Amino acid sequence: MSLPRIALDAMGGDEGVRTTIEGAAIARRRHDRFKFLLVGDEARISAALADHPGMAGASEILHCDDVIGGDEKPSRALRRAKTTSMGLAVDAVKRGEAGAAVSAGNTGALMAISKLALRTMPGLDRPALAALLPTLTDDDVIMLDLGANRECDARNLVQFAIMGAAYSRIVSGKERPRVRLLNIGTEETKGTEDIQDAANELRAATGLAMEFEGFLEADKINRGECDVVVTDGFSGNIALKAIEGAARFVTDLLKSAFSSSLRSKIGFLVSRPATELLRHHLDPNNHNGAVFLGLNGIVVKSHGSANALGVANAVEVAARLLEDDIINRIKHDLSAVGEHGLSGK
């Protein structure tokens, strides 16, 4: 079964057009039903496609040589949306020419362009940025918001919980994902008034497809103790960067330790299977693909430094959300909120 094609911003990210096209080709080899609208400089895309003949029949190129800079302000990016590869990729979703858009470009610009073009779903106040993070268990944990909204009230947090649970049901297959609010402690008296109010709303709610299990401290995010972690975008972005930094610290520390002496190098050879497993587990490319939940269309943010494998994984996230109809799942869950009178003060 073929899926609606995916609009891929070939110009976004740090690694260039060839890496982006190589990533799409990897995804295509894994799933031959994938089709692409490749947005960017036609000459550079065509040159990259020459290395992947299997992509020719599955791809169309939309020429655009204007690119949004990594440090460009969202307000300026909005004014240039109609002439940039990122803007045209999102516009293809709006026009129904693609089912989803994937970009490794400027996160703030992508959020602003996507919100303006696709609008927020009825019943939702704000979209949120959600991503999969590794845990000690076999299942990843979904965390949101990761930076789309610096300040969030109780109503926003409740809505994020609903969206995160809908996404988790697709990823984990669980009918009632375990949801927790990120807080400075697990006691019911801890946290800001908004966090307290959101927790009270979720505890009192009936008919929601989730199990609300209270609060979670940041050091437990990767323990596998819940399926969805909900927070405001300011705290979520700090937590995400801290997790990514800790992962790099561990891998760099191991590399330094194993190269410090001959004995250490021998020890590395003995323990290499375990260290390779650790490196694979901590590699952000294996969990690449953050999602803007709550829009009337699917937009996936690939990490700016993602390699070809990372790009392929982001494409697969977009395809899976298309296949499992994430937008209608969220709409259905929001209707349950209305039916049961959840106020989200």
C-alpha positions as a printed NumPy array, in Angstrom:
array([[  0.   ,   0.   ,   0.   ],
       [  1.428,   3.386,  -0.967],
       [  1.255,   6.365,   1.351],
       [  0.755,  10.044,   0.547],
       [  4.166,  11.33 ,  -0.46 ],
       [  6.436,  13.056,   2.018],
       [  7.734,  16.565,   1.303],
       [ 11.42 ,  16.63 ,   2.236],
       [ 13.264,  19.904,   2.737],
       [ 16.479,  18.844,   1.033],
       [ 18.278,  22.085,   1.95 ],
       [ 17.778,  22.028,   5.72 ],
       [ 20.33 ,  20.742,   8.216],
       [ 24.086,  20.811,   8.598],
       [ 25.047,  17.789,   6.501],
       [ 23.89 ,  18.944,   3.073],
       [ 21.708,  17.734,   0.24 ],
       [ 23.55 ,  14.461,  -0.359],
       [ 23.031,  13.291,   3.226],
       [ 19.343,  14.191,   3.082],
       [ 18.824,  12.3  ,  -0.184],
       [ 20.829,   9.346,   1.105],
       [ 18.581,   9.237,   4.158],
       [ 15.468,   9.254,   1.984],
       [ 16.977,   6.45 ,  -0.09 ],
       [ 17.584,   4.362,   3.042],
       [ 13.962,   4.857,   4.096],
       [ 12.829,   3.954,   0.584],
       [ 14.846,   0.717,   0.625],
       [ 13.26 ,  -0.216,   3.936],
       [  9.752,   0.664,   2.758],
       [  9.224,   0.686,  -1.   ],
       [  5.82 ,   2.35 ,  -0.647],
       [  7.445,   5.678,   0.324],
       [  7.277,   8.509,  -2.225],
       [  8.888,  11.938,  -1.992],
       [  8.544,  15.548,  -3.027],
       [ 12.136,  16.79 ,  -2.784],
       [ 12.251,  20.546,  -2.242],
       [ 15.478,  22.414,  -2.956],
       [ 18.087,  23.223,  -5.564],
       [ 17.25 ,  20.988,  -8.537],
       [ 20.822,  20.625,  -9.789],
       [ 22.147,  19.528,  -6.389],
       [ 19.236,  17.167,  -5.756],
       [ 19.568,  15.607,  -9.211],
       [ 23.288,  15.05 ,  -8.649],
       [ 22.564,  13.357,  -5.308],
       [ 19.809,  11.215,  -6.835],
       [ 22.264,   9.866,  -9.408],
       [ 23.817,   7.806,  -6.59 ],
       [ 20.426,   6.277,  -5.752],
       [ 18.72 ,   5.073,  -8.946],
       [ 15.949,   3.416,  -6.95 ],
       [ 14.708,   6.873,  -5.917],
       [ 14.03 ,   8.124,  -9.442],
       [ 10.573,   6.65 ,  -9.863],
       [  9.527,   7.574,  -6.33 ],
       [ 10.574,  11.232,  -6.329],
       [  9.567,  14.575,  -7.778],
       [ 11.747,  17.672,  -7.438],
       [ 10.343,  21.083,  -6.574],
       [ 13.094,  23.578,  -7.387],
       [ 13.979,  26.194,  -4.801],
       [ 17.423,  27.584,  -4.031],
       [ 16.42 ,  29.888,  -1.163],
       [ 17.239,  28.521,   2.313],
       [ 16.3  ,  29.677,   5.811],
       [ 19.45 ,  30.177,   7.89 ],
       [ 20.057,  28.291,  11.101],
       [ 20.148,  31.513,  13.141],
       [ 17.415,  33.329,  11.213],
       [ 14.64 ,  34.793,  13.346],
       [ 11.226,  33.118,  12.938],
       [  9.6  ,  36.468,  12.091],
       [ 11.925,  36.953,   9.12 ],
       [ 11.558,  33.324,   8.076],
       [  7.781,  33.764,   7.981],
       [  8.103,  36.649,   5.542],
       [ 10.229,  34.475,   3.242],
       [  8.239,  31.252,   3.601],
       [  6.878,  31.24 ,   0.052],
       [ 10.374,  31.345,  -1.485],
       [ 12.265,  28.915,   0.784],
       [ 12.655,  25.153,   0.708],
       [ 11.271,  24.815,   4.219],
       [  8.255,  26.992,   3.513],
       [  7.434,  25.221,   0.258],
       [  7.703,  21.784,   1.919],
       [  5.152,  22.793,   4.56 ],
       [  2.988,  24.5  ,   1.943],
       [  2.829,  21.208,   0.026],
       [  1.128,  19.663,   3.075],
       [ -1.295,  22.573,   3.283],
       [ -2.202,  22.188,  -0.395],
       [ -2.626,  18.425,  -0.139],
       [  0.329,  17.79 ,  -2.449],
       [  2.082,  15.868,   0.354],
       [  0.881,  14.065,   3.443],
       [  3.724,  15.22 ,   5.691],
       [  6.775,  17.484,   5.692],
       [ 10.236,  16.726,   7.086],
       [ 12.929,  19.359,   7.635],
       [ 16.246,  19.526,   9.487],
       [ 16.263,  23.31 ,   9.341],
       [ 15.783,  26.063,  11.926],
       [ 13.368,  24.749,  14.605],
       [ 11.813,  28.115,  15.488],
       [ 11.279,  28.963,  11.831],
       [  9.736,  25.562,  11.124],
       [  7.349,  25.95 ,  14.052],
       [  6.296,  29.448,  12.993],
       [  5.821,  28.51 ,   9.338],
       [  3.928,  25.336,  10.212],
       [  1.578,  27.101,  12.645],
       [  0.75 ,  29.813,  10.116],
       [  0.254,  27.446,   7.192],
       [ -1.501,  24.534,   8.885],
       [ -3.144,  26.183,  11.885],
       [ -3.813,  24.572,  15.237],
       [ -6.479,  21.878,  15.523],
       [ -9.908,  23.002,  16.758],
       [-10.081,  22.589,  20.525],
       [ -6.33 ,  23.008,  21.015],
       [ -4.696,  26.202,  22.208],
       [ -1.12 ,  25.444,  21.149],
       [  0.835,  22.768,  19.307],
       [  3.74 ,  21.066,  21.06 ],
       [  7.055,  19.576,  19.991],
       [  7.321,  15.9  ,  20.965],
       [ 10.202,  13.461,  20.595],
       [ 11.127,   9.886,  21.438],
       [ 13.878,   9.393,  24.023],
       [ 15.666,   6.121,  24.883],
       [ 15.039,   4.349,  28.191],
       [ 16.456,   1.39 ,  30.093],
       [ 13.545,  -0.705,  28.834],
       [ 12.697,  -1.835,  25.309],
       [ 10.248,   1.07 ,  24.895],
       [ 11.098,   4.713,  24.217],
       [  9.471,   7.5  ,  26.207],
       [  7.674,  10.42 ,  24.534],
       [  8.435,  13.854,  25.944],
       [  6.645,  17.115,  25.174],
       [  6.836,  20.093,  24.955],
       [ 10.484,  20.43 ,  23.957],
       [ 10.597,  24.093,  23.077],
       [  7.589,  25.234,  21.084],
       [  6.035,  27.036,  24.087],
       [  8.175,  28.714,  26.729],
       [  5.312,  29.242,  29.174],
       [  2.348,  26.9  ,  29.589],
       [ -0.698,  27.   ,  31.837],
       [ -2.621,  24.029,  33.235],
       [ -4.911,  23.839,  30.218],
       [ -1.904,  23.595,  27.87 ],
       [ -0.35 ,  20.816,  29.956],
       [ -3.592,  18.829,  29.969],
       [ -3.834,  19.134,  26.188],
       [ -0.184,  18.105,  25.797],
       [ -0.926,  15.008,  27.889],
       [ -3.787,  14.071,  25.564],
       [ -1.667,  14.563,  22.437],
       [  1.303,  12.714,  23.912],
       [ -0.878,   9.754,  24.882],
       [ -2.308,   9.577,  21.345],
       [  1.223,   9.53 ,  19.913],
       [  2.321,   6.921,  22.451],
       [ -0.496,   4.564,  21.47 ],
       [  0.914,   4.576,  17.937],
       [  4.522,   4.055,  19.027],
       [  4.054,   1.609,  21.9  ],
       [  0.811,  -0.108,  20.941],
       [ -0.46 ,   0.371,  24.505],
       [ -4.144,   1.224,  24.802],
       [ -3.606,   3.282,  27.955],
       [ -0.118,   4.813,  28.063],
       [  1.287,   5.884,  31.433],
       [  1.489,   9.694,  31.602],
       [  3.341,  11.841,  34.132],
       [  4.006,  15.545,  34.603],
       [  7.644,  16.617,  34.985],
       [  8.084,  18.187,  38.413],
       [ 10.658,  18.94 ,  41.118],
       [  9.318,  16.099,  43.256],
       [  6.766,  13.292,  43.226],
       [  4.748,  14.524,  46.214],
       [  1.317,  15.901,  45.375],
       [  2.159,  19.211,  47.081],
       [  5.212,  19.91 ,  44.866],
       [  5.337,  22.172,  41.823],
       [  3.835,  25.377,  40.503],
       [  0.148,  26.194,  40.636],
       [ -0.238,  25.347,  36.944],
       [  1.357,  21.922,  37.4  ],
       [ -0.819,  21.303,  40.447],
       [ -3.978,  22.318,  38.572],
       [ -3.093,  20.188,  35.545],
       [ -2.493,  17.166,  37.79 ],
       [ -5.831,  17.668,  39.521],
       [ -7.611,  17.888,  36.167],
       [ -5.972,  14.721,  34.872],
       [ -6.659,  12.803,  38.098],
       [-10.333,  13.757,  37.952],
       [-10.762,  13.033,  34.253],
       [-12.698,  10.021,  33.032],
       [-12.845,   8.603,  29.535],
       [ -9.287,   9.555,  28.557],
       [ -7.157,   6.878,  26.879],
       [ -4.295,   7.129,  29.36 ],
       [ -3.263,   6.291,  32.904],
       [ -2.212,   9.455,  34.717],
       [  0.379,   8.474,  37.324],
       [  1.255,  11.823,  38.886],
       [  4.656,  13.513,  38.864],
       [  8.098,  12.489,  37.617],
       [ 11.485,  13.94 ,  38.526],
       [ 13.993,  14.671,  35.751],
       [ 16.443,  11.956,  36.811],
       [ 13.766,   9.33 ,  36.068],
       [ 12.949,  10.41 ,  32.491],
       [ 15.03 ,   7.638,  30.935],
       [ 14.222,   4.927,  33.478],
       [ 11.206,   3.604,  31.565],
       [  8.801,   4.297,  34.432],
       [  6.245,   5.975,  32.174],
       [  5.353,   6.279,  28.486],
       [  4.757,  10.045,  28.24 ],
       [  6.462,  12.933,  30.083],
       [  4.619,  16.264,  29.922],
       [  6.156,  19.666,  30.653],
       [  6.365,  23.244,  29.409],
       [  8.651,  23.998,  26.485],
       [ 11.209,  25.912,  28.541],
       [ 11.783,  23.114,  31.059],
       [ 11.48 ,  20.436,  28.377],
       [ 14.151,  21.966,  26.166],
       [ 16.558,  22.306,  29.098],
       [ 15.906,  18.693,  30.136],
       [ 16.42 ,  17.448,  26.575],
       [ 19.719,  19.312,  26.162],
       [ 20.887,  17.993,  29.55 ],
       [ 20.078,  14.412,  28.505],
       [ 21.855,  14.84 ,  25.151],
       [ 24.854,  16.415,  26.866],
       [ 25.047,  13.601,  29.431],
       [ 24.959,  11.023,  26.638],
       [ 27.844,  12.734,  24.824],
       [ 29.735,  13.037,  28.106],
       [ 29.442,   9.314,  28.787],
       [ 30.547,   8.278,  25.293],
       [ 33.452,  10.777,  25.265],
       [ 34.503,   9.687,  28.76 ],
       [ 34.553,   6.025,  27.727],
       [ 36.52 ,   6.867,  24.587],
       [ 39.07 ,   8.809,  26.618],
       [ 39.327,   6.105,  29.292],
       [ 39.815,   3.279,  26.806],
       [ 42.595,   5.133,  24.971],
       [ 44.571,   6.184,  28.057],
       [ 46.899,   3.163,  28.232],
       [ 47.731,  -0.174,  26.635],
       [ 45.819,  -1.989,  29.36 ],
       [ 42.807,   0.212,  28.708],
       [ 42.973,  -0.519,  24.984],
       [ 43.   ,  -4.249,  25.695],
       [ 40.065,  -3.742,  28.033],
       [ 38.236,  -1.945,  25.239],
       [ 38.678,  -4.878,  22.88 ],
       [ 37.261,  -7.227,  25.524],
       [ 34.282,  -4.978,  26.304],
       [ 33.706,  -3.715,  22.756],
       [ 30.353,  -5.508,  22.216],
       [ 28.944,  -3.83 ,  25.33 ],
       [ 30.35 ,  -0.388,  24.498],
       [ 29.044,  -0.622,  20.932],
       [ 25.59 ,  -1.439,  22.297],
       [ 25.83 ,   1.57 ,  24.598],
       [ 26.958,   3.833,  21.761],
       [ 24.08 ,   2.638,  19.573],
       [ 21.568,   3.193,  22.368],
       [ 22.783,   6.744,  23.044],
       [ 23.158,   7.787,  19.389],
       [ 20.525,  10.515,  18.765],
       [ 20.285,   9.46 ,  15.113],
       [ 18.523,   6.291,  16.258],
       [ 15.763,   8.383,  17.855],
       [ 15.642,  11.191,  15.318],
       [ 12.392,  12.847,  14.34 ],
       [ 10.543,  15.273,  16.647],
       [  6.899,  15.955,  15.826],
       [  4.806,  19.108,  15.968],
       [  1.629,  17.686,  17.514],
       [ -1.626,  19.62 ,  17.355],
       [ -1.452,  21.026,  13.818],
       [ -3.814,  20.263,  10.936],
       [ -0.999,  18.45 ,   9.178],
       [  2.085,  16.393,   9.97 ],
       [  5.453,  18.134,  10.305],
       [  8.561,  16.317,  11.549],
       [ 11.722,  18.08 ,  12.698],
       [ 14.926,  16.191,  11.952],
       [ 17.998,  17.069,  14.018],
       [ 20.206,  19.588,  12.224],
       [ 23.281,  17.375,  12.569],
       [ 21.512,  14.123,  11.662],
       [ 23.383,  11.704,   9.422],
       [ 21.727,   9.698,   6.645],
       [ 20.427,   7.093,   9.089],
       [ 18.954,   9.859,  11.237],
       [ 17.196,  11.378,   8.229],
       [ 15.798,   7.95 ,   7.335],
       [ 14.411,   7.554,  10.84 ],
       [ 12.758,  10.996,  10.707],
       [ 11.127,  10.05 ,   7.393],
       [  9.859,   6.834,   8.951],
       [  8.351,   8.789,  11.873],
       [  6.418,  10.931,   9.389],
       [  5.239,   7.871,   7.483],
       [  4.104,   6.1  ,  10.629],
       [  2.077,   9.094,  11.764],
       [  0.443,   9.208,   8.356],
       [ -0.302,   5.52 ,   8.375],
       [ -1.783,   5.57 ,  11.883],
       [ -3.726,   8.812,  11.306],
       [ -2.377,  10.752,  14.287],
       [ -4.462,  13.843,  13.51 ],
       [ -7.812,  12.076,  13.775],
       [ -6.64 ,  10.185,  16.852],
       [ -5.965,  13.482,  18.623],
       [ -9.274,  14.938,  17.454],
       [-11.099,  11.897,  18.823],
       [ -9.384,  12.19 ,  22.203],
       [-10.107,  15.918,  22.405],
       [-13.787,  15.203,  21.773],
       [-13.707,  12.878,  24.8  ],
       [-12.434,  15.806,  26.862],
       [-15.43 ,  17.861,  25.808],
       [-17.876,  15.063,  26.546],
       [-16.592,  14.585,  30.081],
       [-16.324,  18.225,  30.989],
       [-12.581,  18.49 ,  31.586],
       [-12.139,  22.208,  32.095],
       [ -8.341,  22.501,  32.043],
       [ -8.377,  25.673,  34.075]])
